[in-house]
Amino acid sequence: MEQYKQEFIEFMVDSQVLKFGDFTLKSGRKSPFFMNAGAYVTGTQLKKLGEYYAKAIHDNYGLDFDVLFGPAYKGIPLGVATAIAISELYGKDVRYSSNRKEVKDHGDTGIMLGSGLKDGDRVVMIEDVTTSGKSIEETFPILKAQADVKVVGLIVSLNRMEKGKSEKSALSEITELYGFPAAAIVNMAEVTEYLYGREINGSVLIDDERKAAIDAYYREYGAKEE
């Protein structure tokens, strides 16, 4: 596993973004882990987060793109932080763009925030985590309505590797439905492998009991990829 992935796993834990226990998700599923990207709240955290996203984008899609698009609202700081990190790490200037939840009718009017889109733009979409693909379902038509853009791919922080609407993961469903690849900084299998039996900040987050709970969860809800 790449060094930055290992660091990112510990970063999620240190930031209290990734937690282990007993959680009830919006879907009603009982999960032994929970991720809340809203816990990234400091300048230092956002700077590091942008760097991890930048490295994952570089590894998965290269740097031949023009715009980072982050769906409102959580995607806005992700897009800004990652655009800055790409500039600092790779010397590449990309624009950031987002949608608004409500169309603005005065001043900086319209539904878009940040850079506008133009025909031929190559776009990377950026999100925190995708479990159902709903935000892409809402924002992809907005992108296509602005200009004739090409979506290079979607990047999220964590692939939960769970069934979406079908037996496949939400990321795989997005690729099938929209025709662009979807990737994550890390997936849950990598997280489990790295943390199992490892002491972080004086405690082992995934011991034998927790590992058994995670394995049981994936036997029931794990995605079945071809």
CORSUL-V33776 format. One record per helix or strand of 2 or more residues. SS is the DSSP state (~ for helix, > for strand). FROM is the first residue (numbers start at 1). LEN is the number of residues. If there is no record, write none. Layout:
SS;FROM;LEN
SS;FROM;LEN
This chain:
~;3;12
>;18;7
>;30;6
~;37;3
~;43;19
>;67;4
~;74;17
>;95;10
>;110;5
>;122;5
~;134;13
>;150;10
>;162;2
~;170;9
>;181;7
~;188;8
>;199;2
>;203;2
~;208;14
